[in-house]
Amino acid sequence: MCLRHLLVIVSCLWSLTVVADSVLGTPTFIKFSALNELSGLVKSRRFDDVYWAHNDSGDQARLFAIDHLGKIIFPGFLAGQFHGEVSARGKTPWPGLPVLVAANVDWEDIAIDDEVIYIADMGNNGNARRDLGVYVIPEPNPRAVELTRPVSFLPIRYPEQQQYPAKLWHYDSEALFVFQDKLYFITKHREPGKIDKFETGAVLYRLDTRYTDRFNLLTRVDDNAALAVATGADLSPDGRFLAVIGYTDLWLFEKPVNSDQWLSGTAYRLPLPRRESKQVEAVTWDNNEQLVIGNEEGELYRVARQSVPLYRPK
């Protein structure tokens, strides 16, 4: 390889690094072994400097509270028994906040309002599950409570799905948010029969009922053909923007006028440098001007809303 070609390659790599740094910056790391496959993240509105997080499928039914530095939070009265990031003789790592009478079949996202936490057990990779639903949990104080439990579980079905697995593999949702006291879900699409082959496109559904003794049929309200592989969502505190994260992009959607068709209005799109962002699974708003996105590796990146450019469809 000649020196001129080598300099070109180095220059390109440097440019890529600069672009990646300008987009994501330096991550904050969650350095806690038990929180090892981040799948959901949401900022508390009730407790100061608290972010709720959970692992992906296969983990125990438990929540973790962390602060803005990614450090674990647990009740001080348990400090004689458990430790956080720093090991201590005679203590065991904090195991997380157990959610009693619940199971993590495939927890994929978490949302919050002023009173409760919603955990979406809506992961449906093979499009064959018939036990989808949402846990409703009064938000506990992570510095004062050692366990919690749901007040209800809301069984959910998609109105179009008649077969399990479905003909179209469009019934997997990893993105949940709350708008005007209602829960909304955004779907993640695959080629039929191919778990690792994704399709572009997403559908927005709304939960209109809250039955606990029968299935709640979702209401289809919107779709977007360009949104792909949505893995998390959150509404800004002022309700002006919906953030949707995926493996390749961060999307922002402006609040629709006199409707809830969030995916059809003015949109902003930030391509993510996959080498840095890795498998991004979660997004939440730090405040009205800054977002936090997280990947399965436990890296948290902060992104300014103003840095997400306007989306111009080709």
C-alpha positions, 0 to 999 in steps of 0.5 A, spaced: 500 500 500 502 506 498 503 512 502 498 516 499 493 511 499 494 510 507 494 517 508 487 517 505 484 511 509 487 515 515 483 521 513 477 517 512 477 514 519 479 520 522 473 524 519 468 518 521 471 518 528 469 526 528 462 525 525 461 519 530 463 524 536 459 530 534 453 525 534 454 521 540 459 524 544 463 520 550 458 515 553 456 514 560 457 507 562 453 502 566 458 498 570 454 494 574 454 486 572 447 485 574 444 490 569 447 486 563 442 487 557 439 493 557 432 493 554 428 499 557 430 506 560 425 511 562 427 517 567 422 518 573 418 524 574 417 523 581 424 522 584 430 526 583 436 523 578 432 516 578 432 512 571 428 506 571 432 500 567 430 493 566 434 487 562 431 483 556 428 477 556 430 471 560 432 475 566 428 475 573 422 480 573 426 486 576 427 493 575 434 497 576 434 504 578 440 508 576 442 515 576 445 520 571 452 517 572 449 510 571 450 508 578 446 503 581 441 506 586 438 502 592 435 503 599 440 505 604 438 501 610 440 495 605 447 497 605 450 492 610 447 487 606 449 489 599 454 493 595 453 497 588 459 498 583 464 497 588 465 490 591 465 490 599 467 484 603 461 480 606 456 483 601 453 481 595 451 485 589 444 489 589 440 484 585 435 489 583 428 491 585 424 484 585 417 485 581 413 480 585 407 476 581 410 477 574 415 474 569 420 477 564 418 473 558 420 478 553 420 485 557 422 490 551 420 497 553 418 501 559 414 508 560 412 512 566 407 517 567 406 521 574 404 515 578 405 509 575 411 505 571 408 501 565 413 495 563 411 492 556 412 484 556 410 485 548 417 482 545 414 477 540 420 475 535 417 469 532 410 472 532 407 467 535 405 469 543 398 469 545 400 472 552 402 479 551 401 484 555 403 490 560 404 490 567 402 496 571 406 498 577 405 504 582 412 507 582 416 506 588 421 510 591 428 506 589 431 509 595 426 507 600 423 500 597 426 493 597 421 490 592 414 492 589 409 488 585 404 490 579 397 492 581 394 489 574 396 486 568 393 488 561 393 482 556 393 485 549 392 482 542 393 485 535 386 486 532 389 483 525 393 477 527 389 471 527 394 466 526 400 464 531 405 465 528 402 470 523 403 470 516 406 477 516 411 478 522 409 485 524 406 483 531 412 485 535 413 491 539 419 494 543 417 501 543 412 504 548 410 511 550 404 514 554 400 520 551 394 523 554 393 517 559 393 512 553 399 507 552 401 507 545 406 501 541 410 501 535 411 495 531 418 492 529 417 488 522 421 482 520 420 477 514 416 472 515 419 466 518 426 469 519 427 472 526 434 475 523 431 479 517 428 485 518 423 489 514 422 497 513 416 500 516 412 500 523 405 501 525 402 505 531 397 502 536 393 505 541 390 501 547 383 504 549 381 499 554 384 496 560 381 490 562 384 485 566 380 479 565 380 479 558 384 481 552 384 488 550 384 489 542 389 494 540 387 500 535 391 501 529 392 509 529 398 510 524 404 507 520 410 510 517 414 506 511 421 509 513 421 507 520 425 501 521 427 496 527 424 501 532 426 498 539 424 504 544 420 510 544 419 516 549 415 522 549 418 529 551 416 532 558 412 538 555 409 533 550 412 536 543 416 531 541 416 523 540 423 520 540 423 513 537 430 509 537 432 504 532 438 500 530 440 505 525 436 511 527 434 516 532 427 519 530 423 525 533 416 526 531 413 533 532 406 533 536 400 532 531 395 537 530 388 535 533 390 527 532 394 522 535 397 520 528 404 521 531 408 518 525 405 522 520 407 529 521 414 533 521 419 528 522 427 529 524 432 523 523 439 522 525 443 516 522 447 513 528 454 510 527 452 503 528 460 502 530 459 506 536 452 506 538 452 498 537 445 495 538 441 501 541 435 498 545 432 504 549 431 512 549 428 517 554 428 524 555 433 527 560 429 534 559 425 537 553 432 539 550 436 532 551 435 525 550 439 519 553 439 513 548 442 506 551 445 500 548 445 492 550 452 493 552 450 498 557 453 505 554 448 511 555 449 517 550 446 524 551 443 527 544 441 534 544 434 535 540 437 540 536 442 536 533 437 531 530 436 534 523 429 535 519 427 528 515 426 530 508 424 524 504 427 522 497 
